[in-house]
């Protein structure tokens, strides 16, 4: 069964962005705000200095960094001072740039491409979100896993 829609038909045009050189502290604030209110997407589209697509920063990217910080602070579970060491590491990480953690550097799709292609990329690569770009690599929308589910589920469960 072929999906007859293009990405332009289903993409979310209201999405949050952040600059690649922003701090992770700024990114956390932006993701928190994004999760609490519209558009509720699982991440941020990262822009370079020319406002072109550079990547994405997702909740999963931040959680991977938290896991790394925990492992660095606590090489064995049960250590008494791990919390203090963990938060010391977190303070240093807060000044890192988004570009150090972002993912999806080469994963974009065009508005005129088929939505079926987006579904395939999101499902195969287990992406949280896929950025839709124009001819100049400027983001014009996003497609999320939630959108894939809401579009495919009615056909799956007829």
N, C-alpha and C positions, 0 to 999 in steps of 0.2 A: 504494500500500500504506500503510495507516494504522497508526501505532504505537498500541497499545492501553494504554500505560502512562501513569501520571501522574508528575509530577516527584517526588512523595513515594516512589514505587516505586523510583526509581533514584538519587536524590540522595545525596550523601555527607554524613553527619551530623557527622562528625568533621572540623572545618576550623579553620584558624588565623585569628585576628582581631588587629586592632591598632587603637588609638585614632587618630582623625583628627589629634589634636594631638601625636602621638608624633613624634620626630625621624626623619629618614631613616636616621640611623645605627642607631637601634633597629629600624627597618623592615628594613634590610639583614640584621641579625642574625636577625630573625624569619624572613625569607624563606630565608636560608641553612639555618637549622635545619629549616624546613618541607621544603626540597628534599632534605635528607639523611635524614630519617626520616618515618614516617607523620605526616601523611596524603599527603605528596608532591604537593600541589597547586601549580599554577603561580603562586600569589599569595596575598594575604591579603585577608580581608573587613575593610573599614574601618568602624569604629563611631563614632557621634557620642557626646556626653556622656550621652545617655539610652539608650545601647546599641542604637540603631536604625541601620539601614543608611545609610551615607554614601557608599560607593563601594568600589572594589577597588584594590589596589596589586599589580601583577604584575611579573614579571621583565622583561617588555617595557617597562613604565613606567620601571624603573630603568635599563635599557639606553638608552632614549631620553635620559634625563638624562645618562648617561655620554657619549653621543655629543655632546650639546650642550656639555658641559664640555670635551670634546676640541676641538670647533670653536672655543670661546672661547679656549682656551689655545694653539691652533696654527692660525692662519689659513692656513698653507701647510704641507703635509707636508715633513718634512726639517729643520725648525727644531731647533736643538740644545737649546734650553732649554724645549721644550714639556713635558717630563715634570715639571719643577719647577713650572711654571705650572699644569699640570693638577692636581697634588696640592694646590697652594694653593687652587685653586677647589674641589676636593673637600672640603677641611676646612670651607670656608664652607657648602657644600651639606649637609654632615652635620648642621647645626643647623636646616635647613629642616624644616617640618612635612610629614607624610604628605599632608595635605590639599592641598598645593601640587602634588603629582605624581599623585595618585590618578586613576583613570579609572572609567568605568562608573557615573557618578553617578545616572543615571536608568534603569539597565538591571537590572531585577529581574524575578522571576517568582514566582508563587504555587505552593505545594505541590500544590494540587488541579488546577492547569492541566495540560494534556496535555504529555507529554514531547516530542511532535512539535513543539510550539511552541518549546520550548527548543532543540531541534535546529536549527530554522529560524533562530532568533536567533543562535546560536553560529556556524552556517555562513555566514549572510548577512553578519553584522557582524564575522566573524573574531575572535570573543572567545576568550580563554583560559579564562575561567570566568564562570559566571553564578550570581548569588546568589539563593537561594530564600528568600522572606520570608513571615512570617505577616501577619495582618490589621493588626498594629500596626507593620509595617515592621521587625520584628526578624528577623535572619537565623536560619534553621532548617536550612539546608543549602546545598550548592553542587553545580553540575553543570559538569563540565570537558569540554574538547575530547576528552580521553582517554575519558571515559564515552560521549560521542556516538559515537566511533569503535568502541568495544567493543560498543555496542548496534546500530549500523548495519552494521558490516562483515560479520557472519554472514549478513545478509540480502542484502548486495551480492554476496557470493562463494559462493553456494550451488552 
